[in-house]
């Protein structure tokens, strides 16, 4: 029979768990931004991909948004090809980069190609991030003349 000091075991495992969480925090390279449009400000995460890093390097970005159903899209100063994240299957709150238009697309509901509640982009987008707040609030900002992306202050 093995005799284990349970309190030492727990203390050791809690320390290991904390170390793993610290490592994740230190090595998670996602970036965080605020999207401001009209009276709405939403927090978003940009993933750790080459395309998302290029976008982050160009923030702050101010643009005039176009609309396609429940999608805002606008040209940004980034050039990239489709990458390993490219998809036509997106969800409400996803943020994609559309290479043909050099445009960032923010999905907040059905688009003209949708057959249900999920948005469908016009063609494949690189999935570069997601809105962390309730993206449906963007519906009240349709017709807005300006969208601003800023880096989240530390």
C-alpha positions in Angstrom: 0.0 0.0 0.0 1.2 3.4 -0.9 1.0 6.1 1.8 0.3 9.5 0.3 0.2 12.7 2.2 -3.0 14.1 0.7 -2.3 17.7 1.7 1.1 17.7 0.0 -0.4 16.0 -3.0 -3.1 18.7 -3.2 -0.6 21.5 -2.7 1.7 20.1 -5.4 -1.2 19.8 -7.9 -2.6 23.2 -7.2 0.9 24.7 -7.8 1.2 22.8 -11.1 -2.3 24.0 -12.2 -1.3 27.6 -11.4 1.9 27.2 -13.4 0.0 25.8 -16.4 -2.5 28.8 -16.2 0.4 31.2 -15.9 2.1 29.6 -18.9 -1.1 29.9 -21.0 -1.5 33.5 -20.1 2.1 34.2 -21.0 1.9 32.2 -24.3 -1.6 33.0 -25.5 -0.7 35.5 -28.2 -4.3 36.7 -28.9 -4.8 40.4 -29.0 -7.7 42.4 -27.8 -9.4 45.4 -29.5 -12.5 47.6 -29.1 -14.9 48.0 -32.0 -16.7 51.3 -31.8 -19.6 52.1 -34.1 -22.4 54.6 -33.4 -23.3 54.3 -29.7 -22.0 50.7 -29.4 -18.6 49.6 -28.2 -17.7 45.9 -28.2 -14.7 44.0 -27.1 -13.1 41.6 -29.5 -10.3 39.1 -29.7 -8.0 38.8 -32.7 -6.5 35.3 -32.9 -2.8 34.4 -33.2 -2.6 34.1 -37.0 -0.4 35.8 -39.5 -3.4 37.6 -41.0 -4.7 38.7 -37.6 -1.3 40.0 -36.6 -1.1 42.1 -39.8 -4.5 43.6 -38.9 -3.3 44.3 -35.4 -0.2 46.1 -36.8 -2.5 48.5 -38.6 -4.8 49.4 -35.7 -6.1 52.0 -35.1 -8.4 51.7 -38.1 -11.2 54.1 -39.0 -13.5 53.3 -41.9 -16.9 53.8 -43.5 -18.7 50.5 -43.1 -20.7 48.9 -45.9 -23.5 46.5 -45.1 -24.4 43.1 -46.5 -27.4 41.9 -44.5 -26.2 41.6 -40.9 -22.5 42.0 -41.8 -20.4 45.2 -41.7 -17.4 45.1 -44.0 -14.8 47.7 -44.8 -11.5 48.0 -46.6 -8.3 47.9 -44.4 -4.7 48.3 -45.3 -3.9 44.6 -45.3 -3.1 42.3 -48.1 -3.3 38.5 -47.5 -4.3 35.4 -49.2 -6.7 32.7 -47.9 -4.9 30.8 -45.1 -5.5 27.6 -43.0 -8.5 29.4 -41.2 -10.3 30.1 -44.5 -14.0 29.2 -44.3 -17.5 30.0 -45.5 -19.0 28.7 -42.2 -19.1 31.5 -39.7 -21.1 32.3 -36.7 -22.6 35.5 -35.2 -19.7 37.4 -33.6 -17.0 36.0 -35.9 -14.6 38.4 -37.6 -13.2 37.5 -41.0 -10.7 39.0 -43.5 -12.0 38.8 -47.1 -8.9 38.8 -49.3 -10.7 39.8 -52.7 -11.8 43.1 -51.1 -9.0 43.6 -48.6 -11.9 43.9 -46.2 -12.6 43.1 -42.6 -16.0 41.5 -42.1 -17.9 41.5 -38.8 -20.8 39.1 -38.7 -23.8 39.8 -36.4 -26.7 37.9 -38.0 -28.0 36.4 -41.3 -26.6 37.7 -44.6 -28.3 37.4 -48.0 -26.8 34.0 -48.6 -28.0 32.6 -45.2 -30.5 29.8 -45.1 -31.0 30.1 -41.3 -29.7 32.2 -38.4 -26.0 31.9 -39.2 -24.3 34.4 -41.4 -22.8 33.2 -44.7 -20.0 35.3 -46.3 -20.0 36.0 -50.0 -17.0 33.8 -50.3 -14.4 32.3 -48.0 -12.9 34.5 -45.3 -9.8 34.0 -43.1 -11.2 33.7 -39.6 -9.2 36.3 -37.6 -11.2 36.9 -34.5 -14.4 37.0 -32.6 -16.5 39.6 -30.7 -16.5 38.8 -27.0 -19.6 40.8 -26.2 -23.1 40.4 -27.6 -22.6 41.0 -31.4 -26.4 41.3 -31.9 -26.1 44.9 -30.5 -24.6 45.8 -33.9 -28.0 45.5 -35.5 -29.0 48.8 -33.9 -26.0 50.5 -35.7 -27.0 49.7 -39.2 -26.6 52.9 -41.3 -23.6 54.1 -39.3 -21.2 56.3 -41.1 -18.0 55.3 -39.2 -16.5 52.3 -37.5 -13.3 52.5 -35.4 -11.0 49.7 -34.2 -8.6 50.5 -31.4 -6.2 48.4 -29.4 -7.5 47.6 -25.9 -5.8 49.6 -23.3 -3.8 47.6 -20.8 
